[in-house]
Amino acid sequence: MYHVHTTEAYILSRVSHGETNALIVLFTRDFGRIQAVAQGVRKTTSKLNPFLQEYAFVRISLVRGKEWWRIVTVEGIGSLYVSARGDERRLRIITHIIKLLNRLVQGEECNEVLFDSLSEVFQKLSDRTLTKEEVVSLEIVGVLRLLYHLGYVSRSDETVALSEEVITKDILTRVHTLRKSYISSINASLKITHL
């Protein structure tokens, strides 16, 4: 008998797999980045299809298979795409962070701290009261958190603070003031990754 694992996840990408299946790349709270097959999800009668769209935030039940995980059930929690609808800047930021996450996180390894840290960034991005400068600062915080929790950014007091403190307007103002320095750190770190 198979053990069913249930966890929260962001859907990073989805590609067709066979005639009616899809291969879904997930960043999960409990297992890190995994690939899972959604059987029959491309059929018009599929109950899973509406919840298995890119940028969806879901509670998902999976069974480990030989090659990939297999999706058993899924419950929609939210959608990063919907939260950014009508705002190209926010959608671009979400896309940038998701693509970077998909490229940098390899293999199955639980990283609850990174998951929770990025969840806070995504939740804050849905706040429509943020100014244009605060949204740009939030992108910097999101990318720095991703790089910091994966070990690509040096551990200074400032990066620790940005990665572990709750995001407030004061932090976003501080980031905006020092954005050139942070962007230089991000670029240097990305250069190390050879991406």
SEMINU-326674 format. One record per residue (C-alpha): x, y, z. Coordinates in nm, 2 decimals. Layout:
! residues N
+--------+--------+--------+
:     xx :     yy :     zz :
+--------+--------+--------+
:      X :      Y :      Z :
...
+--------+--------+--------+
***
This chain:
! residues 195
+--------+--------+--------+
:     xx :     yy :     zz :
+--------+--------+--------+
:   0.00 :   0.00 :   0.00 :
:   0.12 :   0.35 :  -0.09 :
:   0.17 :   0.62 :   0.17 :
:  -0.01 :   0.95 :   0.08 :
:   0.18 :   1.27 :   0.16 :
:   0.00 :   1.60 :   0.19 :
:   0.18 :   1.93 :   0.17 :
:   0.14 :   2.29 :   0.06 :
:   0.30 :   2.38 :  -0.28 :
:   0.35 :   2.64 :  -0.54 :
:   0.32 :   2.52 :  -0.90 :
:   0.64 :   2.63 :  -1.08 :
:   0.56 :   2.48 :  -1.42 :
:   0.34 :   2.24 :  -1.61 :
:   0.41 :   2.06 :  -1.94 :
:   0.21 :   1.80 :  -2.13 :
:   0.31 :   1.45 :  -2.07 :
:   0.15 :   1.19 :  -2.30 :
:  -0.20 :   1.23 :  -2.44 :
:  -0.39 :   1.33 :  -2.12 :
:  -0.13 :   1.37 :  -1.85 :
:   0.08 :   1.66 :  -1.74 :
:   0.41 :   1.68 :  -1.56 :
:   0.40 :   1.94 :  -1.28 :
:   0.70 :   2.09 :  -1.12 :
:   0.62 :   2.19 :  -0.76 :
:   0.80 :   2.37 :  -0.48 :
:   0.66 :   2.20 :  -0.17 :
:   0.69 :   2.29 :   0.20 :
:   0.78 :   1.94 :   0.30 :
:   0.98 :   1.80 :   0.01 :
:   1.14 :   2.09 :  -0.17 :
:   1.12 :   2.09 :  -0.55 :
:   0.96 :   1.78 :  -0.70 :
:   0.82 :   1.66 :  -1.02 :
:   0.48 :   1.50 :  -1.02 :
:   0.25 :   1.34 :  -1.28 :
:  -0.11 :   1.45 :  -1.29 :
:  -0.29 :   1.16 :  -1.47 :
:  -0.58 :   1.25 :  -1.69 :
:  -0.55 :   1.62 :  -1.60 :
:  -0.58 :   1.73 :  -1.96 :
:  -0.92 :   1.57 :  -2.01 :
:  -1.21 :   1.81 :  -2.02 :
:  -1.37 :   1.62 :  -1.73 :
:  -1.07 :   1.64 :  -1.50 :
:  -1.15 :   1.78 :  -1.16 :
:  -0.78 :   1.85 :  -1.09 :
:  -0.72 :   2.07 :  -1.39 :
:  -0.84 :   2.40 :  -1.26 :
:  -0.61 :   2.38 :  -0.95 :
:  -0.30 :   2.26 :  -1.14 :
:  -0.22 :   2.59 :  -1.32 :
:   0.12 :   2.76 :  -1.31 :
:   0.16 :   2.99 :  -1.01 :
:  -0.11 :   2.83 :  -0.82 :
:  -0.07 :   2.78 :  -0.44 :
:  -0.23 :   2.45 :  -0.34 :
:  -0.26 :   2.18 :  -0.08 :
:  -0.17 :   1.87 :  -0.26 :
:  -0.17 :   1.50 :  -0.18 :
:   0.10 :   1.28 :  -0.35 :
:   0.22 :   0.93 :  -0.37 :
:   0.59 :   0.86 :  -0.44 :
:   0.64 :   0.66 :  -0.76 :
:   0.95 :   0.50 :  -0.92 :
:   1.03 :   0.79 :  -1.15 :
:   0.80 :   1.08 :  -1.04 :
:   0.55 :   1.16 :  -0.77 :
:   0.19 :   1.10 :  -0.86 :
:  -0.08 :   1.36 :  -0.77 :
:  -0.38 :   1.21 :  -0.59 :
:  -0.58 :   1.51 :  -0.48 :
:  -0.54 :   1.89 :  -0.49 :
:  -0.71 :   2.18 :  -0.32 :
:  -0.67 :   2.53 :  -0.43 :
:  -0.55 :   2.78 :  -0.17 :
:  -0.47 :   3.08 :  -0.40 :
:  -0.31 :   3.19 :  -0.72 :
:  -0.01 :   3.42 :  -0.76 :
:  -0.13 :   3.50 :  -1.10 :
:  -0.48 :   3.61 :  -0.98 :
:  -0.32 :   3.82 :  -0.70 :
:  -0.12 :   4.01 :  -0.96 :
:  -0.39 :   4.04 :  -1.22 :
:  -0.39 :   4.38 :  -1.39 :
:  -0.05 :   4.47 :  -1.26 :
:   0.23 :   4.38 :  -1.51 :
:   0.51 :   4.48 :  -1.26 :
:   0.38 :   4.24 :  -0.99 :
:   0.33 :   3.96 :  -1.24 :
:   0.68 :   4.02 :  -1.38 :
:   0.82 :   4.00 :  -1.02 :
:   0.63 :   3.68 :  -0.94 :
:   0.75 :   3.52 :  -1.27 :
:   1.11 :   3.63 :  -1.21 :
:   1.11 :   3.48 :  -0.86 :
:   0.94 :   3.16 :  -0.97 :
:   1.17 :   3.10 :  -1.26 :
:   1.48 :   3.17 :  -1.04 :
:   1.34 :   2.93 :  -0.78 :
:   1.28 :   2.66 :  -1.05 :
:   1.64 :   2.70 :  -1.18 :
:   1.82 :   2.72 :  -0.85 :
:   1.64 :   2.46 :  -0.64 :
:   1.74 :   2.11 :  -0.76 :
:   1.64 :   1.78 :  -0.61 :
:   1.41 :   1.69 :  -0.33 :
:   1.52 :   1.86 :  -0.01 :
:   1.29 :   2.00 :   0.25 :
:   1.35 :   2.38 :   0.30 :
:   1.06 :   2.50 :   0.51 :
:   1.24 :   2.82 :   0.59 :
:   1.27 :   2.92 :   0.22 :
:   0.91 :   2.81 :   0.15 :
:   0.78 :   3.03 :   0.44 :
:   1.01 :   3.32 :   0.35 :
:   0.90 :   3.33 :  -0.01 :
:   0.53 :   3.28 :   0.09 :
:   0.56 :   3.60 :   0.29 :
:   0.70 :   3.78 :  -0.01 :
:   0.42 :   3.65 :  -0.24 :
:   0.16 :   3.74 :   0.02 :
:   0.30 :   4.09 :   0.05 :
:   0.30 :   4.13 :  -0.33 :
:  -0.08 :   4.10 :  -0.32 :
:  -0.10 :   4.41 :  -0.10 :
:  -0.24 :   4.68 :  -0.35 :
:  -0.15 :   4.96 :  -0.11 :
:   0.22 :   4.92 :  -0.18 :
:   0.39 :   5.20 :  -0.38 :
:   0.58 :   5.13 :  -0.70 :
:   0.91 :   5.17 :  -0.51 :
:   0.79 :   4.93 :  -0.23 :
:   0.70 :   4.67 :  -0.50 :
:   1.05 :   4.70 :  -0.65 :
:   1.20 :   4.67 :  -0.31 :
:   0.99 :   4.36 :  -0.24 :
:   1.14 :   4.20 :  -0.55 :
:   1.49 :   4.26 :  -0.42 :
:   1.39 :   4.12 :  -0.08 :
:   1.24 :   3.81 :  -0.25 :
:   1.55 :   3.74 :  -0.46 :
:   1.78 :   3.80 :  -0.17 :
:   1.58 :   3.57 :   0.05 :
:   1.60 :   3.30 :  -0.22 :
:   1.97 :   3.34 :  -0.27 :
:   2.04 :   3.36 :   0.11 :
:   1.85 :   3.05 :   0.20 :
:   2.02 :   2.85 :  -0.08 :
:   2.37 :   2.97 :   0.04 :
:   2.45 :   3.20 :  -0.25 :
:   2.46 :   3.53 :  -0.06 :
:   2.71 :   3.59 :   0.22 :
:   2.58 :   3.59 :   0.57 :
:   2.61 :   3.96 :   0.68 :
:   2.39 :   4.12 :   0.95 :
:   2.19 :   4.29 :   0.68 :
:   2.11 :   3.99 :   0.47 :
:   2.02 :   3.79 :   0.78 :
:   1.79 :   4.07 :   0.88 :
:   1.62 :   4.09 :   0.54 :
:   1.59 :   3.71 :   0.53 :
:   1.45 :   3.66 :   0.87 :
:   1.25 :   3.97 :   0.97 :
:   0.88 :   4.02 :   0.89 :
:   0.86 :   4.24 :   0.59 :
:   0.74 :   4.59 :   0.69 :
:   0.72 :   4.92 :   0.51 :
:   1.03 :   5.03 :   0.71 :
:   1.23 :   4.74 :   0.57 :
:   1.11 :   4.82 :   0.21 :
:   1.21 :   5.18 :   0.26 :
:   1.55 :   5.07 :   0.38 :
:   1.59 :   4.84 :   0.08 :
:   1.49 :   5.11 :  -0.16 :
:   1.76 :   5.34 :  -0.01 :
:   2.03 :   5.08 :  -0.05 :
:   1.89 :   4.91 :  -0.36 :
:   2.21 :   4.96 :  -0.57 :
:   2.42 :   4.77 :  -0.31 :
:   2.16 :   4.49 :  -0.29 :
:   2.13 :   4.46 :  -0.67 :
:   2.51 :   4.43 :  -0.69 :
:   2.51 :   4.15 :  -0.43 :
:   2.23 :   3.97 :  -0.62 :
:   2.42 :   4.01 :  -0.95 :
:   2.74 :   3.88 :  -0.80 :
:   2.56 :   3.58 :  -0.65 :
:   2.38 :   3.50 :  -0.97 :
:   2.72 :   3.51 :  -1.15 :
:   2.85 :   3.25 :  -0.91 :
:   2.55 :   3.02 :  -1.00 :
:   2.65 :   3.04 :  -1.37 :
:   2.29 :   3.11 :  -1.47 :
+--------+--------+--------+
***
